[in-house]
Each structure stands twice: as C-alpha cells, then as structure tokens.
Amino acid sequence: MNSECLEIRKDIVRISHASGHGHIPSCFSVVELLYAIYHFMKHDPRNPQWEGRDICILSKGHAALAHYCILARLGYFPIERVYSFGAFLSDFGCHADRFKVAGIEANTGSLGHGIGIAVGVALGVKLQGSNRQVYTIIGDGEANEGTVWEAVLVADSLKLGNLTILYDNNMSHSRGLQVMNPEKKFAAFGCQVLEVNGHDVQEVQQALLGKTDGGAVKAIIAHTVKGFGCRLLAENPYEWHGKSPTDEQLPMLLEELDAAAV
C-alpha cells in the first residue's frame, strides 16, 4: 500500500471514530483512485478556482470523507477542520457541498447524478476550446441508475474525449441489480475501456495517460475491495455501511492498516 494512502486511510478511520459518521469501506475503495487523479491532473490548492484547472467529480457521494482527507493532505485546508465531519453547521457534511468546501466541484449526494454533471462540464470545456480534462468516479452500485448510462450515451454522442470515467468495481452492486462485465457494457456504449487494479496508484495513473481514439470517452474499470486494507472491514463491508468504529475497534483498524502496509 502506498505510504500516503495508508495515512489517508488512518485519517478516515480517526475522523469517523471522532465524528460518529462515515462510510469507511466505500471510502477505502477509492483512496488510490482519488490519490492518482489528484497527483496527475492540473489543480492548485492555493487557488481552488483557477480557471485552467482540471475537474474531478466524486459521483459516489458516500465516500465524501475520503475526498476531504485527500484534499486536506494536498493543502486545500487543514485536516483538523475535517474532524467536524457531519456535525451540526459543519462545512464538512456527510455528503460534500461545493459551496462550503474548497476543491469540491459538485454536490453529489444523490447517486447517479455526478456523472451527468461531469458530462455537462466536459461539454462546456470542449465548447470553450480548452484542453482541460474532466474526471469522475462512479460506483458500481450507483450504476444501477439509468441516468448513469444515459449520461454515457450523451458523452459518446458528443465525442467527449476530455472525459474519463473511473468505475469503482468494489462489488457493492452484489446487493442489487448486478452489473456484470462492466468493461463490455462501457465498450458497447462507445467508450475506450481499460482495466486496472484500483489499489495500484501507478497502474491507475498509467491508465490516465494518453488520449483516446476519435474523441472516445475513456472508461477505466478499477477493480477494488470495499474496505481495502482492513480485514475487519473487507470481510464485513455491509455491517460497516454508515458505521463508525468504537473506542475498542479504532486501534484494531489502525493495527490492521499497519499490518497491510508491510
């Protein structure tokens, strides 16, 4: 496990424990994806509204705490502020608010909406003649929403080669309408598809490189583990949906993370 990603996971666990909120397994499955994107794309923590920045939209809004922790480590705001996560009047809600948190580009509490926003942003950027890139992370459970596939169809029709979709294939869909063979589905919708180990930062960044052929949308199928790095989480992901660790469980999770990093 990347050492910085290890520390981000520790931040997530500690803040969840302190706040009593958080979807830790969902957060853990996207840590490397967010880390890879932000260490690849153009952005400036000192100037979050820089007009030349690339855009990252986390469509699976339940993982907001992971997004906050990564933005904090990049210097958008002090990590201490994130400890107010989920508290009354806190800027750091359980779903992110772009009007309250620097670096957040879209409010995505309703699953399935983030990718539609990303398509609209990518179209706007293209019409401006800009070379800015747009990245969106969607969940496999969220892909049960018809709006996801409608958005992909629109993106293909408009040839939005500046849009990259990262599909977090952490098996959340196993409790709903299962999306089998997502790589074939995205290819059928006109995307240029790559598959990666979603917990390998270098592999994800390699997939982010290069343009697609003929303005095709890039879809990266990231195979991940819900609760990656902690056996207690990975073996019981649904038990931990919206659950924060107790005083006794906190050191257990931190120890498991350290053990996984060796």
N, C-alpha and C positions, 0 to 999 in steps of 0.2 A: 504494500500500500504506500502510495506517495506520502512523504512525511507531512506535507502541508495539509493534505486531505485527511490525514489522521487527526491533526489538530482541529480541523474544521468539524470533524465528527465529534470530537470531545466538546467543542463549543456547543454543538447542537444538544448533546446529552445534558450538559450542565445547565443550559438555559431552559430546556424542557423541565428539568427537575426543579429549578428555581421558580418557574412560572406556573407549573401545573398544566401546561399546554404542549401541543406539538405532535405531529405525525412522524415519529422518528424513522420507522422503516422506509416510508416514502421519501423522506429527506435523504437517507443514506444511499438510496439507489441512484440519486442524481448528482452526488457530490462531485465525482470526477467529470461528469458531463459539463456542469456549470464551470468547474475549475478550468477545464480545457478550453471552453469557449472564451472565457474572460482573459485567458493568457494567450489567446490567438487573435481576437478581434480588436478593432480600434476603439478605445474609450479613454476617458481621462477622469479619474476620481476627483481631481481638483476642480473640474469643470464638467459636471454631470450632464449639462445641457449643450455641450459642444456640438455644433451643427454638423461636424464631419464624422461624428461617432457612428459605429455600427450599433445595431439594436438587438438585444436579447430579451425574449419574452418567455417567461416560465408559465406555460399554459396549465400545467398540473399544479394549481394553486395551493394544494395541501402541503406542498414542500416549501412554503414561503420561508420557514426558519432556516433551511439550508441556503436559500438565496441571500437572506440577511447576513448570515455568518460569513459567506464568501465576500460579499460587498464590504463588510467590516474589515476583513483581512486585507482587502485591496486598498483600503484607506478612504472609503466613502463616508464613514462615520466610525466613532469608537465602538468597540464590541460591547463596552459597558452599557451602552444605550439599549442594546438588544435584550438585556435582561428584563426589560419592562414588557417583553413579549406577551401579548394577549391581555395585558392589564387594562383597566378602565382608563380611557383617554390616552392610552399609549399610541404613539405613531406606528408602532410595530405590531399590527394586528395579526391574527392567525391567518388571514389572507392579506396579501400586500396591497397597499394603496399608493399609487404613483404620485398622488398629491402630497403625501406625507413622508415618503422615504426616498432619499437620493439614490439614483441608479435603477429604480423600478420604472419600467416603461409602460406597463399596462396592469390594470386591475383584473385579476383572473380567478375570482372566487367561484364563478360558475364554470364547471368543467366543460370543455369543448369550445369555449369562446376565444381562448388565446391564439389558436392557430388562425382563426378568421381575422383577428386584429393584425396578426403578423402578415397575412396576405395583403391586407389593405395598406399597411406600412410599406411593404416591399413594392407594391404598385406605385405608391406615391413617390418613393425614391427613384424608381425606374423612370417615371414621367419627368422627374427633375433632371434626368441625365446624369445622376450621381452614381459613383461606384461603391456606395455604402452597401453593406451586407446586413441581412436580417436573419436571425437565428431564433428558432422556437423549439422548446422541449415539450413534448406531449406524452401523456401516459397511455399505456395500453388499455387500461380500464376506461379512460376518457374516450378512447377511440370507439367505444360503443355508441357515441353520439353521432348522429347523422351529419351534424354541422361540420365535423372534422373532415369527412370525405367530400362534402360539398365544397369546402374551402380548398381541398387538394385539387379538385376538378377545376375550380376557378383559377388556381395558381398555374396549373398546367396549360389551360386555355390561353392565359396571358403571358406564358413563357417567362415566368419569374425566376430566371436563373440566379437572381441575387438572394433567393430564399433557400435556407437549409432547415429541414425538419429533422430533429433528433427524437426518435421514438424510443421511450424508456420501456423496454420489454422485460419488466420485472414480474410478470405473471399475475398482476393484480386482476386481470380480466378473468382469471380462473373461477371467480365467484359470480360472473355474469355471462354475457354473450362473448364467448371466446373468439379472439381474433387470431385465427391460425394462419401460419405462413405470411406474416405481415410484409415480408420482403416481396412476395409475389403480388400482394394487393397494391402496394405502392408502385410497383413497376407497371401493373395494369392501369393505374391511374396516370401514367405518363412520367413518373419520377425516375431519376437515375439513382439506383439503390446501392448502398454499401452496408456491410455488416461488420460490427466491431464488438470487442469485449468492452462493455461500457465502464469498466473499472480500471482500464488501462489508459492513462492520460495520453501517452504518446500515440497510441493506436487511434484514439478519438481525434487528436489533432491532425494526424496524417490523413484521416478521412475528411477533415475540414478543408484541407488544401485543394487547390485546383478548381477550375470551372467545369461545369457540366457541358455536354454536347448540345448544341442547338437551343440553348436557353432553357434546358430542362431544370425542373426543381430537383434539388438534391435531398434524398431521404436517407438518413443514417439510422439503421436498426441497431440499437445499443442493447446488447444482452446483459442484463444486470440482475442483482439479487436484492430483493426487498429486505432491508436490514443488514446489508453487507458489512462485514467486519465484526459483528456481534452474533455469536451463536444463539443467544437467548432471543434476539430479535428475529434472526433469519429463520429459526425453527418455529416461531410463533408470531408471524407478521400480523395476523388479523386480531390477535389478542392485544396488540400494541397500537391498534388504529385509534389515534387520538388520546393515547395513554402516556402519562409521564412517569419516570422512574421514582420509586420511593427512596427514602434515605438509605435503605438496605440495598436496593438494586443499583443505585448510582455507582458505587465503587466496583460492583460486579461488571457493569457495562464498560467502565473505563479500563478495567483489567483485561477484559476480552479484546478491546480495541488494541491495547498494547501488545497482547499476545499475537493478534492477527498481523501486526506490523513487522514482526520479527522475520 
